[in-house]
Each structure stands twice: as structure tokens, then as C-alpha cells.
Amino acid sequence: MCCSCCGVTQQKVWVFGLGTFFAVSGLLAIICWPGFIDSEIMKALPLTPTSKTFEKWEELPIPVYVYMYLWNWTNAADVQANGVKPTFAQLGPYVYREERKKMDLEWHDNGTVTFNPRRTWFWEEELSGGKQTDLITAPHLPSLAASNQMRNSNVFLKFMFNEALNANGGHLFVTHTAAEWLFESFYDEFLHYAMSLNNPLVPKIESDHFAWFLNRNGSKDFEGPFTVHTGVGDIKEMGEIKYWKGQNHTGWYDGECGRLNGSTTDLFVPDEPKEKALTIFIPDTCRIINLEFTGQSETIQGITGWKYEITPNTFDNGQINGNAKCWCPLERQPDNCPATGATDLGPCADGVPMYLSADHFMYADDSYGSTINGYNPNYDQNNFYIIMERKMGVPLKVNANVMITLYIEPDNVIDILKGLPSFYAPLFTTASRAEIDETLASELRLVLNLPAIGRYTGVGFLCLGCILIAVGTLLTIKRKWYGQAESDKLALKDNEETPYEPEVPANVVERNF
């Protein structure tokens, strides 16, 4: 606007017009923008082949590191010979970088998508607290699993089994490198023998090699297909597991404890109340895990998230919360359920007495940790938690920490179990850790700040509009518009040049006629 080329009236039109425009625009932005942008963001979040969400879901953009801890049985020979209390030492971590990618995607008309998760692990020497060549002594799971299956058989069958076990590589414990225990595997004589048997009572053995994560690295088929909701049509269903391996119930635990729900940890429902617990399903744990709201917040990369963690209720079997009774296997109900603090994985481990718990049996009944030397729970080190930004449903930091143990009992017929105490032998601990990086955090900060940016822009527009209107009003009252004085002089001059014609009384006019 050029004041020198505009008249006073034009100036008023511009100032009051722009002032009104900015004021109205600012007011509308303050009132409508936050709701509008939130609505647009929620419309853009559902998972589709062309959405921004898909790019980050199909292949996780941030590094995940898996910290593996192996437990070394330091007095195994003495326990076997003399029945002393077992002692274990946690070694590691052996750290692997995990890459995740969704394979074989199949989109469905009902708003779901099916995929096979592929996980690939890469050794990270610099982050590790041990070497892959470290020698680890641990219970020989094949021998102990077979022995457990024969525990309740008659004496004759147990005697025959004991002879076969002793003659074909049966052991209470074995020693191998950390790499062999985890991924590389080792040849096992007893597994080779079991593979050669044509006995329908013997479970089918797929390999004569053993590792905790045998054939897992880089496999897209090991975990099986998941079907999850994309959020299309109902944003409150986004990320929810609908089927795993074509079923909506694991079949391992009764009722609600076996029902599939929650998230696979890659996609969460956005804009949920912060008090609502997080429910996740990890196939390796055979169950869902609920993380409870702690009320604590943490700021990561400039973004505030809320902390959700395991509690004493997480691995309860009905002793603390009666609704958790279904985590007790049916064959152990009602009077032989495990003490609180660990889940019996027998239903999904072919009857092998393996247990899932927090690391070092944190929050568990003393009957677990007191059976060996070496358990030393520490909240800061052993906690399982997620820091979650709930508006967008994005995990900012994850520490998924769980331990697997094997319950070992004595037996009077099976030689490798004679004279042993009953104890929970720790096998391994895994901790999946990830934290949002700066690139992803900057995108998230922008999205989270869009409502505030629009609101503050609206406040700025409103203030600018009010200032323009106020200035225009003041200039009008003070008659200080550009060119106003000149205009006033011209108006005055026009008035002076107009001749004065006095009024002639009507009676004078009449007399003239």
C-alpha cells in the first residue's frame, strides 16, 4: 500500500479492511485450527500402502539393539556330584543390532493387513560386554526336556530311557561358546539320536543342532504371519492384533489369557488416555504383557512421553489378582499353580518346565530366586518399560527385559538328575532396547507442534488486526492520516470561495410585486 498515492478514504479502507481480515483470520485460527489439524493428522495416520506411517512401519527406521545375557553355571560339576546349591553368573551383554522388516504383505478389504515379520541380527562388538568366543556352561536342555517327559513313566520305561540317555550323549550340563548358544548352534549327539527314532511317542526333532535362536536369524517364516488392523475406518483399532497364524487365540492358556490382543510393538493406537495400560504380544513370550501407567514422564529428544512398566501383577498366576488365574496351566489348577512372579511356559514349550519372568526374578515370590546363588534383582537394570508419546502413539524409548529359566528336579532313576536339589536354572535374558533418533524426533515434534503453531499464528494475526484497527481509529480521531491536513485545507478553502447570499424575507418579495 502506497500512502502517497492513496486518498484518505482509500487509506481507511486498506487499514480497516486488513485489520478486520487479520483479526477474523486470527480468531478463526485460534478457535478452529487445533481441531482441524488434529482431525487431518488422524486421517493421515492409518496404515495404507501410500501413507507416511507405512514407510516407518514396513521397515523400522530406528536401530534396535538386543542385549543377550547368558548365565554361566559355575559349579555344575559340584552340584551333580554333591548336590550343593547351584551358583550362576550372568555374563554379557552380547549385543546384536536388530533390523525388522514386514514381508509378504497382503491387504484386506476389512481394514487389516497380514505380514510375516523378519528379524535380522548383526553382531555389535563395540557395544558388547563379552566376546562370542566366551565359554558358557549351561543346562543341557535336550536331555532335561526328555527327562521331564519321562518323569511320570513307570520304572521300567524310565530305566530303559536312562540307559539310552547315558549311551547317546545325555548330560546335565554342557559347555559351548556364546555364539554357539545364541545363533551359530552346535552339534548335539542326543538330538541326533532322537532324530533317528521312529517312535510316535517321541516329539519330532527337526535338527541335530541346538541354539537358543536356531534358524531365527533372517527368517521371515519362523514367527508366523500376523494380521493387524490398519486403522482405516476406525483409528482406535490401529495396530491391534486380530490374528496370529490364522487364529485369534493362542490355545496355550485358558480364556482371556490366551486371547490375542494388543500390539506387536510396531504400531500403537494414537490419542489414547495416558492412564490406559499398554498391551503387547511377543511370540517368544507365548503371552500378552500389560505395562501399567506409572504417572512418571520423561523428555526424550525434546518430546515428553509417559512411562509404562511391568508391576508385581504382570506375571501373577492368580495369587494377587484372581483374574490372572488363567495364566496357570489347566493341568496345574487349582492347587498346583506356580507362585506369583513367573509364567509357566510349558503349554507352548511342549511341556518343558520353562518359565518367563522379569530378569533376576524381580517382583517374583522368593521361592524362585532362593533356589540358586546369583539372582540379584535391581529395579533400574532389570525393569521392562516403554516411554510412550500417547498423542501419536509413538514409543520414544523401549527396554523389553525378560528372563527364561528351566526348573530342574531330582529323580531317583535318571542318573543325570540323581541327588540334585530342585532349582530354577537361568538360561538367558534378552533386553530389546531402542530410542527414537533425531531425524524421527524432528518429524514428530513438528506434527505435535502444528496445533500450537496454528494457535500462536492466530494470536499473532488477531493482535496484528487489532493493532491495525486501533491505529486506524486513532488516526481517524486525531485526523492524522497521510494527506489529511491537506484534505482539510482544501475543504476549508472550498467553503470560503462559495458566495454568501443572504435570505430575502418573504414580505419584501411580496411588496416588490
N, C-alpha and C positions, 0 to 999 in steps of 0.2 A: 504494500500500500504506500503510495507516494502522497504525503500530506500536501506538498506544494502544488500538486496538480488536481487536488480534490477540493471541492467546496466543503463548507461546514456540515451541510446536510449529509454529503457522502461520507465524511469522516464519522459522523454519528452512526450511520448505517453500518459501516465497517466495524467500528469498535463495539457497538451494542450487539450487532449480529454475531461477530466472532465470540464475544463474551458469552452470549446465550448458548452458542454452539458448544463451546468448551465446557461450560457449566453443565449443560444437559448431558453431553457425552460422558463427562466425568461421573456424574450421578448414576447414569446407566451402567458404567463400568464398575462402580463400587457395588451397586445392587445386583447386577446380573452376571458380571464376568466370572466370579468364582464358581458359581453353579454351572454356568455354561461350559467353562474349561474342564471342570471335573467330569461333566457329562461326556464331553468329547474324548477325554482321556480314557474313560471307562469303555467307550465304544471302540477305541483303538486297541485295547488290551487283549481281547480274546485271541486265541491261537488260530491262525489261518496260514496257508502257505505263503502269503504275501505280507504278513504283519511283521512289525519290528520285534514283537515278542518271539516269533518263530525263529528269527536269526539267533537269538540268545538261548533259546530252548533246545533247538536241534543239536547244537554243539556248544557246550558250556564255555563262555568267553573268559572265565577267570580260572586260574590254576587251583586244583585241589590236590592237597598233599595227604597221603595216607601214612600215618606213623604206625609201624608194626613193632610191637614189643613181644619178644619171645621169653618164655620162662625156662630157665636152666635149673634142672633138678640136681642140686649139688651133692646130695648124699644118697643117691638112688641105690647104690650097691649096699650101703649100710642098712637102708630101710628093708631091702629084700632079705638080707642075711639076718638082721637082728630085730626088725620090727620097730625101729626108732621113729621118732616123729619126723616126717619129711620136711626138708628145707628147700625152698625155691628162691631164685633170684631173678628179678625182671631185667632183661638185657635189651639194649637198643637205645633209641628207636632206630629201626631200619626204615628209611623214608623213601617213598615212591611218589612220583608225580603222576596223578591220575587224569587221563583225558576221557571225557564222556561224549558219546555221540549216539543219537537216535537213528536206528537203522530200520529199513523195510516199513516205511510209514504207509499207513492205509487210513484214509479219511472216510468217515461215515456220515450219513445224512442226519443222524440224530445228535450231531454236535460233539462227537467223540473222535478220537484218533488212536490207532493201535500202532505200537512200535516195539522193536527189540532194542534194549539198551546194551550198548557195547562199551566196556571199560578197558582201557589200556594203561598199563603201569610201566613207568620208566624209573630206573634206579637213580637216586639223588645222593651221591657220595658225600657232598659237602654238608648236607643237612642232617646226615645220619650220625647217630652216636655209637655206631658199631660197624663192622665190616661184614660183607656177605660170606666171608670165609670163617666167621666165628663158629666154634663148635658148640652145639646146644644139645644137652641131654634132656629128653622128654619122654613121657609115657608112650608106649608103642600102641597106638590106637587100634590097628587091625587086630592084634592079639587080645586086647582088653575088650573090644566090642564083641568079638566072637565068644570070649569067656562069659561075658554078661548074658549073651543069648542062651548059653548052656547052663546058667546058674541054677535054674529050677528043674533041670532034667534029672532023670533017675541016676543012681550012682554008676551003673554000668555004662550008660551013654557018656557020662562025664569022664569016666576013666578012659574010654576009647578016644574021646576028644582030647584029653590031656596028653595021651601018647602021640596023637597026630600033631598036636601043637608043639610038643617038645622036639619032634623029629623033623619039623618043617619050618623052622625059623621063628617059633613063638618066643616072645620076650616081654618082660615087664617094662623095659625101657630100652631106648636106642639113642645113639649119638650121631648127628649129622650136622652139616653146615647150615647157617641161617638161610642161605639162598635155596638149599635143597628143601628145607622145611616149608618155605613160603611158596615159591613158584617153580623152581627147577625140577624138583622131585628126586626121589631115589628109588632104586630097585628094591623091592621087598619080597623076600623069599616066601613068607607066609601068604601074602596076597597071590603070588604065583601059584602056590599050592591050591589055594581056594578057587582060583580060576579054573583049575583042571578038574575040579569035582563036578560030577553030573548028578548032584543031589538037589531035588526040588526044595528041600528044607533050607538050603544054603542060599542066601541072597545073591543075586547076580553081581559078579565082580567085573567091572569094566576095564580095569588096568592093573598090572602088577607093579605099578609105580605109585608112590604116595607123596603128597604135598598138601598143605592146608588149602592152597588155592590152585589145585591141579586143574589144568586145562581152562583156567579162567581168563588168563591174560589175553586180551584182544578178541575174546569170543563174543559173538553177538547172539548166541543161542543159549548160553548157559543159564541166564536168569529167567528166560522165557518171556513171552510177549505181554505187555501191559496195554490196557485200554483206559484212557483217561478222558475226562471232559475238557473240551477246548474253551469253554466259557461262552461260545456262540449261542445266543438265545437266553442264557442265564449266567451272568458273570459270577454269581455266587456258587456256581458249580465248578468253576475254573480250576483245573489241576486235580480234581477229585478222582481217585481210582475207582473205576467201575468194574473192571475185570482183570484178573491175572491168570494167564494160561487158560483163558476162556471161562473162568469161574469167578463168582463174586464172594466165595467163602473158601478159606484155605482147607477146611476139613480137619485141621490139626487140633483145634481147640473148640470147645462147645459154644454155641450161641454167639453172642456179640463178640466174644474174644476171637472168634475165627472169621468174623465178617471183615471184608476188605473195605477200608475207607481211609480218608486222609490223603496225604500227598506222597509222591515218590521223592520229595525234597527238591525237585527241579522246577516246580510250578505250584504256587500257593494262591488261594482266594484273596483278591485285593479288598481293601477297605473293610476289614473285619474289626469288631471291637477288640481293643488291646487286651481285655481281660480273658478273651476266649483262648483256650489251650490250643497248641499246635499238635496235630496228629500226623505222624509219618509212618510209612511202611517200608521196611528194608528187608528184602527177601532173605538175606543171610541170618536175620534175627528171628525169622519164622513168625513174626507178630507185628502188630502196630505198637508204637511207642508214643505216649502222650507227654508233651512237655508243657509244664504249667507256668503260668504268668507269675513272675516274681515281684512285679512292681518296680523293678530297677530299670533304669535307662542307661544307654551308653552311646556316645557320639563317635562315629567312625567315618573318616573322610568327610567331616562336616555334616553328616546325616545322623539324626537321632533315631535310635532303634530301641526296642524293648526286649528284655531278656526272658527267655523261656527255658526251663531246665527240668531235669528229672528230679523226683522227690522220693521220699520213703514209700509213696504209694505206687510208684512206677512199676516195680517188679514184685508187687504184692500178689499173694495167691489166695486172698480172702481173709487173712488174719486181721488186717487193718480195715479193709473195705470189703464188706460182704459181696458187693457186685463184682469183685475181682476173683471170685471163687472159680470162674470158668477157666482161669489160667492153670488150674490144677488139672492134669490129665484125668480123663474119666476113670481109667483103671486104678487111679490112686485115691479117688474120692470114696467116702467122705473123710476117712480118718488117717490117711497116709499122705496128705498133701505136703509139698515142700514148705519149709519155713519161709517167711517173708523175705524178699530181697533178691530172689533169683527165679528165673523161669526154667522149668524142666523142658528141654528141647527134645526129649525122647520121641514125642509124636511125629516130629519132622526129621528125626535123625535115625530112623529105622530102629528105634528102641534103645539106642546107645544113651547111657545116662550122662548126657552133656547138659550144661547149664549156662544160661545167659544172665549176666548181671552187670552192674556198674563195675568199673575197674577197682581191683583190690576189695571187692565186696562192700563198697561204700553203701551205706543205708541198709545193709543186709543184717539178718539175725547173726548173732555171734557164733552160732553152730556151724557156720560156713568157714569163716576166717580163722577160727581157733584150731582147725584140724591140721594146719601146717605152720611152719615158720616162714615168713616172707610177705604176708599180707600187711600192708600199712596204708590204709585209706587216707587220702588227702583231698579235701574238697577242691582246692584250686587246681590240682593236677588231674584229678580223676573225674571231674564234672562233665556231664553231657548237656550241652546247651546250644541255643541258637539266638543270635541277636537279630530281631526281625523289624524291618520298617513296614508297618501294617497298612499304610495308605496304598502303596503299590504292591504289597505282598512280596517284598524282595528281601531275602536273607542277607544281612550285612556281614555276619561272621558266624561260622559253624565250627563246633567242636563235638563230633559224634564219637563218643568214647565208650566202648563196651568190651567186656571180657568173656572168654569162653573157658569153662572148666570141665573136667571129667571126674565124676565120682567113682572112686575105686574102693572096693570092699574085699575083705579076705574070703577065701574059700578053702575048705579042708581037703578038696580033691585035686583042684587045679594047681599045679606046682608053682606057677609064677605068682599066685595070689596067697599062698600059704604064709601064715604068720604076719600078714600086713595089718596095720591099723586102717580104719576107714577114714578117708580123707578126700578133700576136693582139690584135685591137681590142676593148677592153672596151665592152660595150653598156649594161648596167645591173647593179646589185647590189640585191638585196632582203634585208631583215632583218626577219623577223616576231618581234616581241617582246611578251611577256606575263608578268605576275606575279600570283600569287594575291592577292586583296584580303582585307581584314579580315573581311568577312562570311563568305566561304567558308572562310577560315582558322580562324575560331572554331568552325565546324561540324566541320572536320577535326580540330582539336585535341581537341574533346570526344570524338569517335569514337576517336581514338588513345589518349586517356587513360582510356577506360572500363575496360579491364583493370586498370590501376593503381588507379583509383578503387575498384573492387571489391576488389582485393587489400588496399589500405590500410584500407578499411572492415572487411574481415575481420580484419585485425590489431587494429583498434580493438575490435571485438566480442570477439575472443579475449582481449585484455588486460582488457576490462571483465568478462568472465566469470570469468577467473582471479582478478581482484581481489575480486569478489563471493564466490567460493568461499573465498578466503584470509581475507576478513573474517569470513565465517560460521564458518570453522574456528576462528579466533582468539577470536571471541565465545563459541563453544561451550566452548573450553578454559578461558577466563577467566570463564566464566559471567556474561557482561556483556550478555546480550540484554535488551531493554526488558521490564521486569517480572520479570526473572529472580530478583532478590533477594526480591521479594515472594512469588514462587512457592516459593522455597526456604524462606522463613519459614513459609508455610502447611504445607509438607510436614513441617517440623520440629515444628510445633505439633500436627499430626495424630499424630505419633509419640508425643509427650508425653502426650496425652489417652488413649491406649489403655492400660487397666489391666494391671498385671503379674500374671500368675497363675503362681506357682512350680510346678514339676513335683512331683508326689507319687510317691515311689518305689513301685514295683510291690509290694514285700513288705509295705509299710504298708497298701496297699489290701487285700491278701490277708488280713492279720490282722483287719481290720475285719469280714470275713466269717467 
